[in-house]
Amino acid sequence: DRPALRILSDDDSDVSLSYGSLSARSSQVAGWLSGLGVARGDRVLLMLGNVAPLWEVILATMKLGAVIIPASTLLQPADLVDRVSRGQVRHVITDAAGVPKFSAVPGDWTRIVVDGDTAASAEGWHSYSSAFSFSGSFAPEGVTRASDPLLLYFTSGTTALPKLVAHTQVSYPVGHLSTMYWVGIQPGDVHLNLSSPGWAKHAWSNVYAPWNAGATVLVLNYQRFSASSLLAALGSCQVTTFCAPPTVWRMLIQAELGAADVSSLRECVAAGEPLNPEVIEQVRKAWGITVRDGFGQTETTAQVGNTPGQPVRAGSMGRPLPGYSVVLVDPVSGEPGRDGEICLDLSRRPLGLMTGYLDDSALNEAAMRGGYYHTGDVATSDDDGYITYVGR
């Protein structure tokens, strides 16, 4: 009966689902999707905003042994053509606003719309609401192995064609124990994370890390960011752990930090880029809490972080997290040292590391050369193992 998911929206709606109800609802969805032909290993492109069906489908897909391709609602038709083609998508789940974007996407793929209208239904889109007339019992066809694929992420592709990052049924679900440890999420916590569906950080902190801990995922489903609304939610929703990108933290310090009710707040973290020490200090003065940095990638879970109770050093993103053997490798000599590229020792392969880039042997050979996984990021370290990010 513990709340697993709570979504507050602009229209004043407040949706709350327990672990038990999500278990039952996702079984209904899994059975319904199976009836539409979604089978083990099939790739399902999931393009939804922060609505309850997003989490229901994630769980249902895991139960089916299918593969999720998360997609941002900001993607345009050309992006979707690429994802459906290179991702070998068999099924698409989106909302009514997303339907028109798929009109020019070729392929014989199953069409499923959440909160769709009759026009979408007439064009061959199945209404997601039909899932809840399905039986609540679900029995999988065969076993799901730890090594089976679960997630296929397209990277942002800012400088080149997006890469396809493959994760298994354990690399994110179990690998995010490192992320849970970094954030400091505990059973019964209310965890607020600001990130958009379709990107890895959403899975990090809006699915796996808090649910591994038995915490509540709190989502502020607002169309526009509002610092005052966010600060009010920290108190009214009794948030205990909070994660936001540095851009949000920089906006928050322009607001009235001292007026926020942070009586329940215990841990604050930031990820995505190094956080300015001045921002950390302003939050500490207002709230008495130190915002802690961390580092990871779509290809991994949290690798490095300032963990609860660990002294934070200005500018440092912390130390290697449990499960990760981090080595700084000199780009010229290939030797480990105090400075160099952030690499992961493959002789102690971390559980949270991707299986590789899909269908790109050359890219995989480059990324996994010399017995290391190469992040492409450069850092420096001190005598106590604290790692400071330098750049790409």
Summary of the structure (lengths in Angstrom):
residues: 392
radius of gyration: 21.1
end to end distance: 45.0
largest distance: 65.5
contacts: 1315
relative contact order: 0.10
helix: 31%
strand: 27%
